[in-house]
């Protein structure tokens, strides 16, 4: 099983490319004995405190070659103060991949086995050094490809999600204890909690759960790379604007309407965020199956988009903007280098730009960055894996608490209230890892790379 912690594991913990320094990590009860075995010299007496010392390791080589001795700067954690909560060590050597492979082989010869993906972080979880949301945040830190993603993962690693959920679970357990105490003394004239107090407490818990669920929904937007879709009439300058914002020729530009048929995607940076810009087919009536498919794809992308740039050729009458979409829409007037706006139109809400002269492009970039900051709450943080996993558990907890409130308000047996509360406690515990199965752990930690 993935959750076994009885044996000692090792793996290369540094990136696979060559580097100035590489790391081989060891964790398990035999760690100190293995370090003593692979060291060419006798180690000094090791106490209970963490220590750093250099050792010489004789590496395995071909039989017809002289032994190779490697100097390793070794960090030792002899007790549960390590990352994994077990005796652990890190051997820091040259980052040459063949040397790291040979050192790992030598450690395995001395009694360790190769670690599986995520096994070091799994042991940190099983030993109580991390809860499940923090363990998933480790993966978020590893996978972060921009500053925003890294900041969100670090916030979750620091307990930004698990601490409030743990407090909520404690409130549920305390309330359940009072309720069950009253059931134990039902024949006595003792009231541990009144029906009014029980209903009020459950209502407050339900509101907190719903608030947490809303925050989780915000984290979904923050954890994913935002999608920005360019929309507008055919030949409105969308492709030219996409190329200008992306700083590369990602889309074909031509004077003929309908040049863009399939969606064109390109990554770009706005402020500290990396986004996906998508050019779509222009608005037009669908007179063929192909045109219908083009329009359907564009509409689907529009629905999924975090932000839309509605493009208008400044020589034409401006389109209408749906009030429901104004919050996530930036109105862009294009081709301002070619002609003035037709008389009689209010263009105050349209940002003037030219992909030829560069007019308004920097202002548009700043507007996009500011709009994204408004739409994607900077205070929300999380990792996509945690978000998708805890949504179901939070829904179950909310449903159970709502049923418990209805039972309490209708004056039915408190045993039924207690039963629903136990379900809610179990559901919240699934998020932070107080409640788990080996299948859950396998799904989570198998996504890690080896050595983490």
C-alpha positions, 0 to 999 in steps of 0.5 A: 500500500502507498501508506506504509511507512515502515521501510526507509526510502530514498530518491533524487529530490532535485530537478533532473537537469544538470545543475551546480548542486543536486540532492538525494533525500532519505527518510525512515528508521534506518536513515542514520544506519545507512549514512554510517554504512555509506560513509568512508570514515567513521561518523562522530557521535550523533545526538538528538539534534539536527546536524550538518557534516561532510562525508566521503561516499564510495560509489559503485562503478564498473568492475574494471574501474577504480572506485570513485569517492564523492564528497557529500555535504550531509544534513541529518535529522535524527528524530521526528523534527524532519519534514517527514516526521521520521529520521531523515537525511539529505546528501548535497553533491554535484548536480551531475545526473550520473553522479546522483544516480550512482549515489542513489544506487549506493544508498539503496545498496545500504538498505533503502528502497526507491521512493514512489511519487509523493512518498516523502510528503505522504509521510509528512501527512501521516506523521501529522506534520502537514494536513491534507490541504497543505500536502496538496499545496506542496504540489501546487508550489512545485507546479506553479508556473507564475507568481500568482499560482505560487502565492496561492499555493504558499498561502494554502501551505501556511494553513489558509484553508485548513485552519478555518476548516479545523476550527469549524470542525471543532465547533461541530464536535463541541456542539455534538458533545453537548447534544449527546450529553443531553441524550445520555441524561435524557431522564434527568432534569438537565439541559445541556443545550436548548433547542433555540441555542442548538438551532442558532448554533447550527445556523451559524455553522451553515452560514460559515460552510456556505461562506467557505464554499463561496471562497472555494469557488473564488479559488477555482478562478484564482488557481486556473490561468484566466481566459481572455476572449476577443469578441466582435464583428468580423474584420473588427481588428481582433486578430491584430489586437491579439498579436499586439497584446501577445507580442507575437504573430499568433493569428493570421491577419487579413482585410477579408472578413471571416479570416479567423475560423477556429479559435487561436490561443496564445499565452501572455502576461498582464501584470503578475498574471499569466493568461490565455488570450483567445481570438474567436470568429466574428459575429455573423449569421450562420448559413452553413454547418461550418459557420454554425460550428464556428459561432458555437465554439466562439459562444462557448469560449465566451461563456467560459472566459474570465474576461472578454474584450469586445472589439469595435471597428471605430469606422462602424456604428458601435455594438450594444453591450449586454448589461449582464456582461459589463462586469467582465467586459472591456470595450475596445475601439480598434483601428483608430488610426484609419478614421474618426467615429461616426457622428452621433455615437457616445464612445466614452466607454470605449477604449481607443486603440490602434494595432498599427501605431500602438495607440492605447495598447499600454492603457489597455494592458493596464486596464486588463490587469486591473480588471483581472485583479477585481474579478479574481480575488487576491485574497482567495488562495488554493490549489486546483486539486484541493478545490475539486476534492473539497467541493463535494465534501462541503456540499455534503456537510451543508446538506447535513447541517440544513437537514439537522436545522429542519429536524431541530426546528420541527421538534423531532428527536435530537438523535436524528440531529446528532446523526446528521451532525456526525455526517457533517463532521465526517465530511469536513474531516475529509477535506483536511485529512482527519478522515481518509482512505488509502484510495484517497491518498493514492489519488492525491500523492500519485500526482507528485513527482518522485523525490517530493 
